[in-house]
Structures are given as structure tokens and as C-alpha cells.
Amino acid sequence: MRGPVASVVVPAHDEERTIARLLDALCADPGLLEVVVACNGCTDGTAAVAARYPVTVLDLPEPSKARALRAADRVAVAFPRVYLDADVEITADGVARLAAAVGPGGAAVAAPSRTMPRTGVTLLARWYYDVWEALPTVRSGLFGRGVLAVSRAAAGRIAALPQVMADDLVLSEAFAPHERVVVADVAVVVHPARTLRDLVRRRARVTTGNVQADRAGLRGAEARTSLGDLWRVVRERPGLAPKVPVFLGVVLAGRLRARSAVRAGDFTTWERDASSRV
């Protein structure tokens, strides 16, 4: 009997509305993947929903994504290891192909191409995402995809990293460009914030996480977006020019919203976007 081609770790905090959608896909090919769902600090039925599937369910009392990942890593047995956000959509075959891209002879870390459906997203939020997806750092970085496959050696390097809020950014930055790959023929659906208010909440979380990463020296210059980057994007795609002020406005609003958390050194409170989970 074959063993799983990869272990999938899914940290989940109050994801009752989305977890079944993901687990339906991951469990469509029995035995292909080992799946560990690390429910952390849930106040809803996430654990009960996950328990209906042939997966390992951890019910952890503390709402901490970083600690959930580490707890699941202690339980999971197979490599490559695939870390998966509970609110994204990806097939079991897609996960298997990501796993095949890492390891001996392959990359250290791999992520899928990103699809962000705009259905139900307000106009200004759509404009923000139009600019965001065109940024060089967003196109090449592994962050903002909700999926990351790592080799056994890479997992050891990740385990040595400090626990931070911007975990996907820091994981991407921990590997040189030649060590990471975006697998173009594997797609993940990432549901964006639907309203400007929820988008600003999400940006505030990003800003807070970036500040923490900067203070720890975990974010390089290539992971930052400059005005020069925006200018180059507009030169390549002039149709984005009227949308850039919206993008900058959202970034500024997120920074203003994050100020109190940054001043207090609060890098644990998670600004949550509920609209993308409808």
C-alpha cells in the first residue's frame, strides 16, 4: 500500500464556514495526502466539521497560528510538508504536484500560481487588488498565496525561524530566489476582502506583521514596494494609473489603523477579514 506523497498542515481558527470546502478537495483521493488540521482557539464548529473527514484533528485552546503550525508539525509524518490556509481552494492533485516540485533535484520551497476572483468585491477593493497583483514582489514572492510546499531540509530551516505575524512573508524571505519556485500549472484560489473596510483591516494586519519582521531583520529590500515599483507598473500597464491612488490610500489607511498595535508592540492581535469567508 502506498504512503501519502506529502503531509498537509492546515491551521484553522474559526473556519467553520470554509474548512469543508477545502477538505472536500484534499480528501477526494483517499490516501494521497496526510492531512492535519490544527484548530486553534476556535469558538465555532471548525473541529467538529473537520472531524467528519479522514484527517487528524488537533483542538488547541490558544488562538495562535504559529503554535498551531508547530503542533501539527510534531504530528505529521510525511515529507514534503505543505502548509495550507483553511480559507483557500486547491485540489489534492495540485498539492501533490507542488510536493513533487520540492526535494532532491528540485526547489527547497514551492507555491502555486494565484487566482483571486473578484465576484462580490466592491469597485475600490477591486482596483486595489488590480494594482497589488501587478507588483513585482507580489508576482515573484511566495507570500499571499496561502500555500507553501517545503522539503525536509527546508522544514528544518523554517523551524528555526522566530514566530512572527507575517509568517508567509518571512518564510518566502528565508529562501533565496534560486531556492524557491512558483509552479505555474498549479493554481490556488485566494478569496480577497470584498469591502474596503475589510481590506483596510487586512492591510493593518500586513503592516503590523511587516513592522515586526523589519524589527527582527527578517524582511529584505526586495520584499518592499517602492514608489519606483508603482511607476514601473504604470508604465507597463497604463490602465492601472487611476487605480494607484486607491492602492496608496488603502496602504495609508492600513498603516494608520496599525499604529496603536505597533506602538504597543502588539504582534498577536489578528485583524480578521470576514467578508472573504462569506
C-alpha positions as CSV (number, residue, x, y, z in Angstrom):
1,M,0.0,0.0,0.0
2,R,1.4,3.4,-0.9
3,G,2.0,6.0,1.7
4,P,1.0,9.7,1.3
5,V,3.0,11.8,-1.1
6,A,3.0,14.7,1.4
7,S,1.7,15.8,4.8
8,V,-0.6,18.8,4.6
9,V,-0.8,21.1,7.7
10,V,-3.9,23.3,7.9
11,P,-4.0,25.8,10.8
12,A,-7.7,26.8,11.3
13,H,-9.2,29.5,13.6
14,D,-13.0,29.8,13.4
15,E,-13.1,28.4,9.9
16,E,-16.4,26.5,10.2
17,R,-17.7,28.2,7.0
18,T,-14.7,27.3,4.8
19,I,-13.0,24.2,6.1
20,A,-15.4,21.7,4.5
21,R,-14.8,23.3,1.1
22,L,-11.0,22.7,1.4
23,L,-11.2,19.2,3.0
24,D,-13.7,18.0,0.3
25,A,-10.9,18.7,-2.2
26,L,-8.0,17.4,-0.2
27,C,-9.7,14.1,0.7
28,A,-11.0,13.5,-2.9
29,D,-8.2,11.0,-3.5
30,P,-8.0,8.8,-0.3
31,G,-4.5,8.0,0.8
32,L,-2.8,10.5,-1.4
33,L,-2.2,13.1,1.3
34,E,-1.9,13.0,5.1
35,V,-3.9,16.0,6.4
36,V,-3.5,17.5,9.9
37,V,-6.0,20.2,10.8
38,A,-4.7,22.3,13.7
39,C,-7.8,24.1,15.1
40,N,-6.6,26.8,17.4
41,G,-8.7,28.9,19.8
42,C,-11.9,28.1,17.9
43,T,-15.2,29.3,19.2
44,D,-17.3,27.7,16.5
45,G,-17.7,24.2,15.0
46,T,-14.4,24.1,13.0
47,A,-13.1,21.0,14.8
48,A,-16.5,19.2,14.5
49,V,-16.6,19.8,10.8
50,A,-13.0,18.6,10.3
51,A,-13.7,15.5,12.4
52,R,-16.1,14.3,9.7
53,Y,-13.2,13.8,7.3
54,P,-10.3,11.2,7.3
55,V,-7.9,13.7,8.8
56,T,-6.1,14.2,12.0
57,V,-7.7,17.0,14.1
58,L,-5.9,18.9,16.8
59,D,-8.1,21.0,19.1
60,L,-5.8,23.6,20.6
61,P,-7.0,26.1,23.2
62,E,-4.9,29.1,22.2
63,P,-5.6,31.2,19.1
64,S,-2.1,31.2,17.6
65,K,-1.3,30.2,14.0
66,A,2.4,29.9,14.7
67,R,1.8,27.5,17.6
68,A,-0.8,25.6,15.6
69,L,1.7,25.0,12.8
70,R,4.4,23.7,15.2
71,A,1.9,21.4,17.0
72,A,0.8,20.0,13.7
73,D,4.4,19.5,12.5
74,R,5.0,17.3,15.6
75,V,2.2,15.1,14.5
76,A,2.6,15.0,10.7
77,V,4.9,12.2,9.4
78,A,5.4,12.6,5.7
79,F,7.6,14.9,3.6
80,P,7.4,17.1,1.6
81,R,5.3,19.2,4.0
82,V,2.6,21.5,2.7
83,Y,1.3,24.4,4.8
84,L,-2.2,25.4,3.7
85,D,-4.5,28.2,4.9
86,A,-8.0,27.0,5.6
87,D,-9.8,29.6,3.5
88,V,-8.2,28.9,0.2
89,E,-9.1,26.4,-2.6
90,I,-6.8,23.9,-4.1
91,T,-7.1,20.3,-5.3
92,A,-5.4,17.3,-3.9
93,D,-3.7,16.8,-7.3
94,G,-2.4,20.4,-7.1
95,V,-1.0,19.8,-3.7
96,A,0.7,16.6,-4.9
97,R,2.3,18.4,-7.8
98,L,3.6,21.2,-5.5
99,A,5.1,18.5,-3.3
100,A,6.8,16.9,-6.4
101,A,8.4,20.3,-7.1
102,V,10.5,20.3,-3.9
103,G,13.1,18.0,-2.5
104,P,16.2,16.4,-4.1
105,G,16.7,17.8,-7.5
106,G,14.0,20.4,-7.1
107,A,13.4,23.6,-5.2
108,A,13.5,24.0,-1.4
109,V,10.1,25.6,-1.4
110,A,7.2,25.9,-3.9
111,A,4.0,27.8,-4.1
112,P,1.2,27.7,-6.7
113,S,0.0,30.5,-9.1
114,R,-2.6,32.7,-7.5
115,T,-6.2,33.3,-8.7
116,M,-8.2,36.0,-6.9
117,P,-11.9,36.0,-8.0
118,R,-13.5,39.4,-8.0
119,T,-17.1,38.3,-7.7
120,G,-18.9,40.3,-5.0
121,V,-15.9,42.5,-4.5
122,T,-16.6,46.3,-4.4
123,L,-15.1,48.5,-7.1
124,L,-12.5,50.2,-5.0
125,A,-11.4,46.9,-3.4
126,R,-11.1,45.5,-7.0
127,W,-8.9,48.5,-8.0
128,Y,-6.6,47.9,-5.0
129,Y,-6.1,44.2,-5.9
130,D,-5.6,45.1,-9.6
131,V,-2.5,47.1,-8.6
132,W,-1.4,44.7,-5.9
133,E,-1.3,41.7,-8.2
134,A,0.8,43.7,-10.7
135,L,3.6,44.4,-8.2
136,P,6.9,42.6,-8.9
137,T,7.2,41.5,-5.3
138,V,3.7,40.0,-5.4
139,R,4.3,38.2,-8.7
140,S,7.6,36.6,-7.6
141,G,7.1,36.2,-3.9
142,L,5.6,33.1,-2.3
143,F,3.5,35.1,0.2
144,G,-0.2,35.9,-0.2
145,R,-0.9,32.5,-1.8
146,G,-2.0,30.6,1.3
147,V,0.0,27.5,0.2
148,L,3.6,26.6,0.7
149,A,5.3,23.2,0.0
150,V,8.7,22.6,1.6
151,S,11.3,19.9,1.5
152,R,12.5,18.1,4.6
153,A,15.7,20.3,4.7
154,A,13.7,23.5,4.2
155,A,11.3,22.5,7.0
156,G,14.3,22.3,9.4
157,R,15.3,25.8,8.4
158,I,11.7,27.1,8.9
159,A,11.5,25.5,12.3
160,A,14.5,27.7,13.4
161,L,12.7,30.9,12.4
162,P,11.1,33.1,15.1
163,Q,7.4,33.0,15.5
164,V,6.1,36.1,13.7
165,M,2.8,37.5,12.4
166,A,3.8,37.8,8.8
167,D,4.7,34.1,8.6
168,D,4.3,33.6,4.8
169,L,6.4,36.6,4.0
170,V,9.1,35.6,6.4
171,L,9.1,32.0,5.0
172,S,9.4,33.4,1.5
173,E,12.2,35.7,2.5
174,A,14.1,32.8,4.3
175,F,15.0,31.3,0.9
176,A,17.0,32.8,-2.0
177,P,15.3,33.2,-5.3
178,H,17.0,30.2,-6.8
179,E,15.7,28.0,-3.9
180,R,12.0,28.8,-4.5
181,V,9.6,28.3,-7.3
182,V,6.1,29.3,-8.3
183,V,4.5,26.3,-10.1
184,A,2.6,27.9,-12.9
185,D,0.4,25.0,-13.7
186,V,-0.9,24.6,-10.2
187,A,-3.5,27.2,-9.1
188,V,-4.8,28.2,-5.7
189,V,-8.0,30.3,-5.3
190,V,-7.4,33.1,-2.8
191,H,-10.6,34.9,-1.8
192,P,-9.9,38.6,-1.4
193,A,-11.5,41.0,1.0
194,R,-14.8,42.1,-0.5
195,T,-15.2,45.5,1.1
196,L,-12.9,48.5,1.6
197,R,-13.4,48.3,5.4
198,D,-12.3,44.6,5.5
199,L,-9.5,45.4,3.1
200,V,-8.1,48.1,5.4
201,R,-8.3,45.6,8.3
202,R,-6.3,43.1,6.3
203,R,-3.8,45.8,5.3
204,A,-3.4,46.8,9.0
205,R,-2.5,43.2,9.8
206,V,0.0,43.2,6.9
207,T,1.5,46.5,8.2
208,T,1.8,45.2,11.7
209,G,3.4,42.0,10.5
210,N,5.9,43.8,8.3
211,V,7.0,46.1,11.2
212,Q,7.6,43.0,13.3
213,A,9.6,41.4,10.5
214,D,11.6,44.5,9.9
215,R,12.5,44.8,13.6
216,A,13.7,41.2,13.6
217,G,15.7,41.8,10.4
218,L,13.6,39.2,8.5
219,R,12.5,41.3,5.5
220,G,14.8,42.2,2.7
221,A,14.7,45.3,0.5
222,E,13.3,43.2,-2.5
223,A,10.2,42.4,-0.5
224,R,9.3,46.1,-0.1
225,T,7.2,48.1,-2.6
226,S,8.6,51.5,-3.6
227,L,7.1,54.4,-5.5
228,G,9.5,53.4,-8.2
229,D,7.9,50.0,-8.4
230,L,4.5,51.6,-8.8
231,W,5.8,53.9,-11.5
232,R,7.2,50.9,-13.4
233,V,3.9,49.1,-13.1
234,V,2.0,52.1,-14.5
235,R,4.5,52.4,-17.4
236,E,3.9,48.7,-18.3
237,R,0.2,48.9,-17.7
238,P,-1.1,52.5,-18.2
239,G,-4.7,51.4,-17.4
240,L,-3.7,51.0,-13.8
241,A,-2.8,54.7,-13.3
242,P,-6.2,55.8,-12.0
243,K,-6.2,52.9,-9.6
244,V,-2.8,53.6,-8.0
245,P,-4.3,56.4,-5.7
246,V,-6.8,53.9,-4.4
247,F,-4.0,51.4,-3.7
248,L,-1.9,54.1,-1.9
249,G,-5.0,55.2,0.1
250,V,-5.6,51.7,1.4
251,V,-2.0,51.2,2.3
252,L,-2.0,54.5,4.2
253,A,-5.3,53.7,6.0
254,G,-3.9,50.3,7.0
255,R,-0.8,52.0,8.4
256,L,-2.9,54.4,10.4
257,R,-5.1,51.6,11.7
258,A,-2.0,49.6,12.7
259,R,-0.3,52.5,14.6
260,S,-1.8,51.7,18.0
261,A,-0.8,48.0,17.8
262,V,2.7,48.9,16.6
263,R,3.2,51.4,19.4
264,A,2.0,48.9,22.0
265,G,4.2,46.1,20.5
266,D,1.1,44.0,20.0
267,F,2.1,41.5,17.3
268,T,-0.5,38.9,18.3
269,T,-3.9,40.5,17.8
270,W,-5.1,39.3,14.4
271,E,-7.2,41.8,12.3
272,R,-9.7,39.5,10.7
273,D,-11.4,39.9,7.3
274,A,-14.8,38.3,7.5
275,S,-16.1,39.3,4.1
276,S,-13.9,36.8,2.2
277,R,-15.4,34.0,4.2
278,V,-19.0,34.6,3.2
